[in-house]
Amino acid sequence: MSKVARRLIPFMIAMFCVNFLDRVNIGFAALQMNHDLGLTPQAFGLGAGILFISYTLCEIPSNLILVKVGPRRWLARIMISWGLVAMANALVYDRGSLYAMRFLLGAAEAGFFPGIMVFISRWFPQRERAGAITLFMIGSPLSVVVGAPVSTALLSLHGWLRLAGWQWLFVLEGLPAVVLGVIALRWLDDRPEDADWLRAEERAWLSATLAEEARRKSGTPAPRRTAAVFLHGPTLLLALSKLCVLLAFFGITLWLPQIIQAFSGATRLQTGLLTALPYACAAVGSILAGRSSDRSGERGLHIALPAFVGALGFGAAAFTSDPYLAMAALCVAATGLWISNTVFWTLPTAMLAGTPAAAGLALINSVGNFGGFFGPTLTGWVRGHTGSFALALVALGGFLALSGVLVLLVARAPESRGPGSLSSCPDARV
């Protein structure tokens, strides 16, 4: 498994770094772009969130295609197409064209995240899955830790070759997705059976281990047919929980540079550096929580408690006027939010198997990503009407807390405690 981790996890982290940065770099572009295009807070919020409408509509079909053609080819296709569209965002010239390009970017990205979850479930047994998922999802905070100062620095290219700085940002940060997509065709394998970089006995052991887990999982009341996923209570509750957590997630991430600049009065470069701090805390916290969850085998509390702590961080950030305390509160909020969002995926991957798992993971992620539309839109609406981010932060914290409550309900379901689930294996180790 260490050989598998060394081969796959760094590349998956790189994939997610690029994916997440291309999705949220509009927040940094806004420091310059909003003025150039004459965007109001409401218009920017809608433009930032509209990506998730097309993403949601295309999510389930994309993941079902992935099961048929294999993760290697389909993930490569997703990366190449979203990279090209991300670069084309440099062509926007008004509010309408921004909406159109963000809509296309969502359609191009659709299926990437649940596709990676399917891929991980094909390579990592249950006892190692939380660690693999957590390390993979480190790509999102890591992308901003690195990308925040880089993105704000790219804005300084304003006027070079007659392009605005925010246009250079979109072009130069979209290109790596195309490059990684081409590399993925040679680097990834669909299943352990295809991996010539493993010895024959290693391939046989891993395939047998995963097959045995799938057999044990068949003894639980999880859906057997794809259509049954859409009426499966725990899956639907997890989808609602994911909607709540992603509402908070994208409600803060797509606005964080502007929130920090508003309460700190920092320059663009300083804003980029300060924006990296909450993400750095989130990265460390996520790794520690993922390892703890794998060691104990417990999932529900490892998801819900960080959500509650993160909600308190949102509230504290909303009601303090001290910029240092506000920054510390945002670090707490981001850490709780990221931990909850990363360990979360151990629950559905433990409950679902086969093609129903692909449909279920896509359903959870697609419903959840409606939160990616409502979160930035809500934040922009509140900002535009009140001139402050305070009420928006309170609302985002409330949705994060609700996501934790829903997870605790699902963690008590038979599927999360049946054979093959880590919540019934307290002696599991990484």
Helices and strands as residue ranges (DSSP letters): H 2-24, H 26-37, H 41-49, H 51-69, H 71-88, G 89-91, H 95-109, H 112-123, H 126-137, H 139-154, G 155-157, G 160-162, H 165-187, G 192-194, H 200-217, G 227-231, H 233-253, H 256-264, H 268-296, H 300-319, H 323-343, H 346-351, H 354-368, H 370-386, H 390-411, G 414-416, G 422-424
